């Protein structure tokens, strides 16, 4: 690919970064990285009623957590109003746009009349220059700027995901470019920004397909080349409806809070509507190496929380124990447990990372190693029989002097079992209950090693 690739992600700061937006950002980012190009972040903050700084912060935090670094930006549309006004005046001078003084009430009456006649509601061009010769604009009315859309012909493009698309100009009306307050509409702002930022590939959700012919006509009116368009199918819930809160968490940072790894979420989002053979688990670096637009499906993808959880589990298992300790320590601190992210916590993380799905579950599993555990009465009655108590007393004596390493701890367990004529589970399960409050844990000798001598002896003494 000879031309410089420049892609962008342009969210509106009216809420959090949701998984659909994150997937669009991922595809745009990966395409730029794959082709040695640039990835631009732009904040489309012209919805003054709904845009908030909190939403901007949430978007930036989500992008940073995912590791989708941008090369330029973030740019903000509300800081570029002078540029939109400049190109608006150019369009007026060139006869490609005109000022429209129709009131909101007037336009609503027009639409109602059209609907009554069974027609598609659309602006009728009443303030086009050829229709208002000799007519004086009404006093005190701030006009909007409209594009002089072509009356005939078609708008066609070869979508890099959906293939050839063609729309008749007769289906389009003269869309508003600038509102009365001088703020650009979505379509005008996007075109000016993508033009100024030299965007080569516009990768976005397919809910924007209907905007594309309008935007192409704006490019043509400006005498500017258009970028390549790639419209990615939307993400649906398991019920086939558009993904929403009722399907579970849709905020990227909610997944962070719930203990998902960013690389696992990216891995899952990459597989939503894109594939590389039968590969399921892969790194972000591998995805960039494989990614291209021709592998994106034309059909909507279905979000499967169980599949995401499985992928998170795979990435947890592969994660370095020291990194896991660093990620679990703050979660333990949130539970009131102050423990450094050192070798001790790394050893506990290594014990449980094959048995949990999220960092939150890993923190839950690690907590008993650092706080007093009080097993329930029913659990104690079931497992702490007289024979079990006798065996635990003998084990405590052996553990006072044994070398505190797995092989020697394992031998001590075997010696006690043999001395009391028990099977290993008859000792190991009561021991697990006393130490962790649970009947099932990883290998009991590894658990003993991770707890340390002092804690093990103290908890055995409490139940002796």
URBEL-V978945 format. One record per backbone hydrogen bond with DSSP energy under -0.5 kcal/mol. CO is the residue of the C=O (numbers start at 1). NH is the residue of the N-H. Records with the same first field share a line. If there is no record, write none. Layout:
# URBEL-V978945
CO = NH / NH
This chain:
# URBEL-V978945
4 = 6
5 = 38
6 = 200 / 201
7 = 40
9 = 42
11 = 44
12 = 14
13 = 52
16 = 18
17 = 252
18 = 22
19 = 23
20 = 24
21 = 25
22 = 26
23 = 27
24 = 28
25 = 29
26 = 30
27 = 31
28 = 32
29 = 33
30 = 34
31 = 35
32 = 37
33 = 36
38 = 7
39 = 71 / 72
40 = 9 / 42
41 = 74 / 75
42 = 44
43 = 45 / 77
46 = 48
47 = 50 / 51
52 = 56
53 = 57
54 = 58
55 = 59
56 = 60
57 = 61
58 = 62
59 = 63
60 = 64
61 = 65
62 = 66
63 = 67 / 68
67 = 69
72 = 41
75 = 43
76 = 79
77 = 80
80 = 83 / 84
81 = 85
82 = 86
83 = 87
84 = 88
85 = 89
86 = 90
87 = 91
88 = 92
89 = 93
90 = 94
91 = 96 / 97
92 = 95
96 = 148
98 = 146
100 = 144
103 = 107
104 = 108
105 = 109
106 = 110
107 = 111
108 = 112
109 = 113
110 = 114
111 = 115
112 = 116
113 = 117
114 = 119
115 = 118
125 = 128
128 = 131 / 132
129 = 132
132 = 135
138 = 141
140 = 142
141 = 143
144 = 100 / 146
145 = 177 / 178
146 = 98
147 = 149
153 = 169
154 = 156
155 = 167
157 = 159 / 165
159 = 163
163 = 159
165 = 157
167 = 155
168 = 171
169 = 172
173 = 175
175 = 147
177 = 185
178 = 145
179 = 182
183 = 179
185 = 189
186 = 190
187 = 191
188 = 192
189 = 193
190 = 194
191 = 195
192 = 196
193 = 197
194 = 199
195 = 198
200 = 228
201 = 203
202 = 204 / 230
204 = 232
205 = 208
206 = 209
208 = 211 / 212
209 = 212 / 213
210 = 214
211 = 215
212 = 216
213 = 217
214 = 218
215 = 219
216 = 220
217 = 221
218 = 222
219 = 223 / 224
220 = 223
228 = 202
229 = 160
230 = 204 / 232
232 = 206
234 = 301
235 = 243
236 = 303
237 = 240
241 = 237
244 = 247
245 = 248
250 = 19
251 = 254 / 255
252 = 255 / 256
253 = 257
254 = 258
255 = 260
256 = 259
258 = 360
259 = 359
261 = 264 / 265
262 = 266
263 = 267
264 = 268
265 = 269
266 = 270
267 = 271
268 = 272
269 = 272
271 = 273
273 = 297
276 = 279
280 = 282
283 = 287
284 = 288
285 = 289
286 = 290
287 = 291
292 = 295
293 = 296
295 = 275
297 = 233
301 = 236
303 = 305
304 = 308
305 = 309
306 = 310
307 = 311
308 = 312
309 = 313
310 = 314
311 = 315
312 = 316
313 = 317
314 = 318
315 = 319
316 = 319
320 = 324
321 = 325
322 = 326
323 = 327
324 = 328
325 = 329
326 = 330
327 = 331
328 = 332
329 = 333
330 = 334
331 = 335
332 = 335 / 337
333 = 336
336 = 338
337 = 339
340 = 342
342 = 346
343 = 347
344 = 348
345 = 349
346 = 350
347 = 351
348 = 352
349 = 353
352 = 355 / 356
358 = 362
359 = 363
360 = 364
361 = 365
362 = 366
363 = 367
364 = 368
366 = 369
367 = 370 / 371
373 = 375
376 = 380
377 = 381
378 = 382
379 = 383
380 = 384
383 = 385
385 = 389
386 = 390
387 = 391
388 = 392
389 = 393
390 = 394
391 = 395
392 = 396
393 = 397
394 = 398
395 = 399
396 = 400
397 = 400
398 = 401 / 402
403 = 405
405 = 409
406 = 410
407 = 411
408 = 412
409 = 413
410 = 414
411 = 415
412 = 416
413 = 417
414 = 418
415 = 419
416 = 420
417 = 421 / 422
418 = 421
423 = 426 / 427
424 = 427 / 428
425 = 429
427 = 431
428 = 432
429 = 433
430 = 434
431 = 435
432 = 436 / 437 / 438
433 = 437
443 = 447
444 = 448
445 = 449
446 = 450
447 = 451
448 = 452
452 = 456
453 = 457
454 = 458
455 = 459
456 = 460
457 = 461
458 = 462
459 = 463
460 = 463
461 = 464
